């Protein structure tokens, strides 16, 4: 069954006690929606309410902030290889989003509504604990990357990414890393060439 294959990665990620609970797994599969996205698709736009959380089976996504002048600023990255859970802060605040989520590769996600996650968390305390841990880990990593970026030079930050998040350097298009760093694409490419050639 196609759905079973779509859940293999998530079941490998969750605690064994949950993955082995047939009632939990059936409910998880019944509630989730398998979502295929194309490069350039948006999961969330500015001003929308974030009602869903996603598990990335395949693909690469960026979080964007659009300024009042319409300029894009990349605020984070999520991929099937690392940070496979994806949502926005508005998921917790229930306020219209100031951020957007954009696919920069074709992908497949498992989509869970906030209501579904809350209902399952009430019935399965281990799932509640697991999901809370996942979200806190993502937030902590985003803050950590931001702190490192603010406290070092652009060259030092590229080395930091290479040493700690090589998948970003290898997989994310240069222009999005440059936006995240707040430098021009040309300057980022020069620095990258200087460091790695």
Residue pairs with C-beta under 8 A, 6 or more apart in sequence:
2 34
3 29
3 34
4 29
6 34
6 57
6 108
6 110
7 25
7 28
7 29
7 32
7 110
9 55
9 57
9 80
9 84
10 28
10 55
10 57
10 110
11 19
11 25
12 19
13 55
13 84
14 127
14 130
15 126
15 130
17 126
18 24
18 25
18 124
18 126
18 127
18 130
19 25
21 124
24 120
24 124
24 127
27 120
27 123
28 120
31 112
31 113
31 116
31 120
32 110
32 111
32 112
32 116
33 110
33 111
33 112
34 108
34 109
34 110
34 111
35 54
35 108
35 109
35 110
35 111
36 106
36 107
36 108
37 43
37 59
37 103
37 106
37 107
37 108
37 109
38 103
38 106
39 103
39 104
39 105
39 106
40 102
40 103
40 104
41 102
41 103
42 100
42 101
42 102
42 103
43 52
43 54
43 61
43 86
43 101
43 102
43 103
43 109
44 50
44 88
44 90
44 97
44 99
44 100
44 101
45 97
45 100
46 66
46 96
46 97
46 98
46 99
46 100
47 96
47 97
48 96
48 97
49 90
49 94
49 95
49 96
49 97
50 87
50 88
50 89
50 90
50 91
50 97
51 91
51 113
51 114
52 87
52 91
52 111
52 112
52 113
52 114
53 85
53 86
53 87
53 91
53 111
53 112
53 114
53 117
54 85
54 86
54 87
54 109
54 110
54 111
54 112
55 84
55 85
55 86
55 109
55 110
55 112
56 78
56 79
56 80
56 84
56 85
56 86
56 107
56 108
56 109
57 80
57 107
57 108
57 109
57 110
58 80
58 105
58 106
58 107
58 108
59 79
59 80
59 103
59 105
59 106
59 107
59 108
59 109
60 77
60 78
60 79
60 80
60 103
60 104
60 105
60 107
60 171
60 172
61 77
61 78
61 79
61 86
61 101
61 102
61 103
61 104
61 107
62 74
62 76
62 77
62 78
62 101
62 102
62 104
62 172
62 176
63 74
63 75
63 76
63 77
63 78
63 88
63 99
63 100
63 101
64 72
64 73
64 74
64 75
64 99
64 100
64 101
64 102
65 72
65 73
65 75
65 98
65 99
65 100
66 72
66 73
66 100
67 73
72 179
73 179
73 180
73 182
74 176
74 177
74 179
74 180
75 99
75 142
75 180
76 83
76 142
76 145
76 180
77 83
77 165
77 168
77 172
77 176
77 180
78 84
78 85
78 86
78 138
79 167
79 171
80 107
81 167
81 171
82 165
82 167
83 138
83 141
85 134
85 135
85 138
86 101
86 109
87 135
88 97
88 99
88 101
89 97
89 99
90 96
90 97
90 98
90 99
91 114
104 172
104 173
104 176
117 131
120 127
120 128
121 127
121 128
121 131
122 128
145 165
148 157
148 160
149 157
149 180
149 181
152 160
154 181
154 183
154 187
154 188
154 191
155 191
155 194
155 195
157 181
158 169
158 181
158 188
158 191
158 192
158 195
159 195
161 168
161 169
161 177
162 169
162 195
162 196
168 177
169 177
169 192
174 185
174 188
174 189
174 192
175 185
177 188
178 184
178 185
178 187
178 188
178 189
181 188
183 191
